[in-house]
Amino acid sequence: MLIIGIAGGSGSGKTTVVRRITECLPEASVAVISQDAYYKDKGHLSEEEKKTINFDHPESIEFNLLIDHIDALQKGEVIDRPVYSYVTCARSTETVAVEPRRVIIIEGILILTDEELRKRMGIKVYVDADADKRLIRIINRDIQERGRNYLQVLEHYEKFVRPMHLQFIEPTKRYADLIIPQGGKNRVAIDILAARIKQNLEN
């Protein structure tokens, strides 16, 4: 089993990179595990308290559970992946069954911050993008998917996203085996990564 970690700042294009990689691979050969499913359940907080949640700090992720699930997949076991809602800040009572595959992609802004999780990755990727382009994507995404208005997005960006990116996320570039500038638009880098994965599948 090949475990690939794909990190990068919020709005950098990680999801596009993951999608284009999976499109290059044989059907049913890959499973994608999103870090976002492993945010700690904060559904018990008040609406005002939920507004102060820092989703960009490593302590917001239940890394122990994520690592346990990766270990279980490596053993050939099916896992019950959590389902998390940014709107309610809570995990659903429902889960999603994920079966072991020859390639496991772990995707998320903070996945390279955890040493134990990094140890399990055969390939570590950092998706890079200019701050202004990331901000535009964050604005569009948060308004459409997370129930925030324009001013709330900018306030959240200034208070949490930007400082946490500089403190925790940007520095994880040094752990990457491959840095992909321009996100999903960099077809050359994606093709190189996909070729490396295919080579692993053929061995």
C-alpha positions in Angstrom: 0.0 0.0 0.0 1.3 3.4 -1.0 0.2 6.3 1.3 0.4 9.8 -0.2 0.1 13.0 1.8 -1.1 16.1 -0.1 -0.9 19.3 2.0 -0.9 23.0 1.2 -2.6 26.2 2.3 -6.3 26.7 2.4 -7.5 27.4 -1.1 -4.2 26.3 -2.7 -5.9 23.7 -5.0 -5.3 20.5 -3.1 -8.7 19.1 -4.0 -8.1 19.7 -7.7 -4.7 18.0 -7.5 -6.3 15.0 -5.7 -9.1 14.7 -8.3 -6.7 14.9 -11.3 -4.4 12.3 -9.7 -7.3 9.9 -9.1 -8.5 10.4 -12.7 -5.1 9.1 -13.9 -5.2 5.9 -11.8 -7.1 2.6 -12.3 -10.6 2.6 -11.0 -10.9 1.3 -7.4 -7.2 1.5 -6.8 -7.3 4.6 -4.6 -9.1 5.9 -1.5 -9.0 9.5 -0.4 -9.0 10.4 3.3 -9.7 14.1 4.0 -8.3 15.7 7.1 -11.5 17.7 7.3 -13.4 14.6 8.5 -11.3 14.5 11.6 -11.9 17.9 13.1 -12.8 17.6 16.7 -16.5 17.7 17.4 -17.5 21.1 18.7 -21.2 20.8 18.2 -21.9 21.4 21.9 -20.6 25.0 21.7 -22.8 28.1 21.5 -23.1 29.9 18.1 -20.9 32.6 19.4 -18.3 30.1 20.6 -18.3 28.3 17.3 -17.2 31.6 15.6 -14.0 31.5 17.6 -13.0 27.9 16.5 -9.5 27.9 14.9 -9.8 25.3 12.1 -6.2 26.1 11.0 -4.4 25.0 14.2 -3.0 21.5 14.5 -4.8 21.0 17.8 -8.2 21.2 16.0 -7.5 17.8 14.4 -8.0 14.4 16.1 -4.8 13.1 14.7 -4.8 10.0 16.9 -8.0 8.8 15.3 -6.7 9.6 11.8 -3.5 7.6 12.4 -5.5 4.7 13.9 -7.6 4.6 10.7 -4.5 4.7 8.4 -3.0 1.9 10.4 -6.2 -0.1 10.1 -6.3 0.4 6.4 -2.7 -0.8 6.1 -3.8 -4.0 8.0 -6.5 -4.6 5.4 -9.4 -3.4 7.6 -12.4 -1.3 6.6 -12.7 2.0 8.6 -15.7 4.1 9.5 -14.6 7.6 8.5 -16.3 10.4 10.4 -18.5 13.0 8.7 -17.9 16.6 9.8 -20.0 19.7 9.1 -18.4 23.2 9.0 -21.9 24.7 9.4 -22.7 22.9 12.7 -19.1 22.3 13.8 -20.1 18.8 14.7 -19.7 15.3 13.5 -22.6 13.4 12.1 -23.9 10.3 13.8 -23.4 8.7 10.4 -20.0 7.5 9.1 -18.6 6.5 5.7 -17.1 3.1 5.2 -13.7 3.3 3.5 -12.1 0.1 2.2 -8.4 -0.5 1.9 -6.9 0.3 -1.5 -3.5 0.0 -3.0 -3.2 3.8 -2.9 -4.4 5.9 0.0 -4.3 9.7 -0.4 -4.5 11.8 2.8 -5.4 15.4 2.0 -5.5 18.5 4.2 -3.9 21.7 5.2 -2.3 20.3 8.4 -1.4 16.7 7.6 2.3 17.4 7.4 2.4 19.0 10.8 2.1 15.6 12.6 5.3 13.6 12.8 3.6 10.3 13.4 1.3 10.8 10.4 4.3 11.8 8.2 6.1 8.6 9.1 3.3 6.6 7.4 3.5 8.5 4.1 5.5 7.1 1.2 5.2 10.4 -0.8 4.7 13.8 0.7 3.3 16.6 -1.5 2.9 20.3 -0.9 0.5 22.2 -3.2 1.7 25.8 -3.4 -0.2 28.9 -4.5 0.1 32.7 -4.2 -1.7 34.2 -1.2 -4.0 36.4 -3.2 -5.2 33.5 -5.3 -5.8 31.4 -2.2 -7.8 34.2 -0.6 -10.1 34.5 -3.7 -10.8 30.7 -3.5 -11.4 30.9 0.2 -13.9 33.7 -0.2 -15.9 31.8 -2.9 -15.8 28.6 -0.9 -16.7 29.9 2.5 -19.6 31.9 1.1 -21.0 29.0 -0.9 -20.3 26.1 1.4 -19.8 27.4 5.0 -22.5 29.9 5.4 -20.3 33.0 5.9 -20.8 36.4 4.3 -18.0 38.4 2.7 -17.0 40.4 5.8 -17.0 37.2 8.0 -14.7 35.5 5.5 -12.2 38.4 5.6 -12.3 38.6 9.4 -11.8 34.9 9.7 -8.9 35.0 7.2 -7.1 37.8 9.1 -7.7 36.3 12.5 -7.1 32.6 11.9 -6.2 31.5 8.3 -3.3 33.9 7.5 -1.4 33.7 10.8 -1.9 29.9 11.1 -0.7 29.4 7.6 2.5 31.3 8.3 3.1 29.6 11.6 2.1 26.0 10.9 1.3 25.2 7.3 3.9 27.1 5.1 6.8 25.6 7.2 5.7 22.1 6.3 7.1 22.6 2.8 10.4 21.4 4.1 8.9 17.9 4.6 7.6 17.6 1.1 9.1 15.3 -1.5 7.4 17.2 -4.2 6.1 20.8 -4.3 3.4 21.6 -6.9 3.2 25.3 -7.7 0.0 26.6 -9.2 -2.1 23.8 -7.8 -4.3 21.9 -10.2 -3.2 24.0 -13.1 0.3 22.4 -13.0 -0.4 19.4 -15.2 3.3 18.6 -15.6 3.8 18.1 -11.9 0.6 16.1 -11.6 1.6 13.9 -14.5 4.9 13.2 -12.9 3.3 12.3 -9.6 0.7 10.1 -11.3 3.4 8.3 -13.3 5.3 7.6 -10.0 2.1 6.2 -8.5 1.4 4.0 -11.5 5.0 2.7 -11.3 4.4 1.7 -7.7 1.1 -0.1 -8.6 2.9 -2.1 -11.3 5.6 -3.4 -9.0 
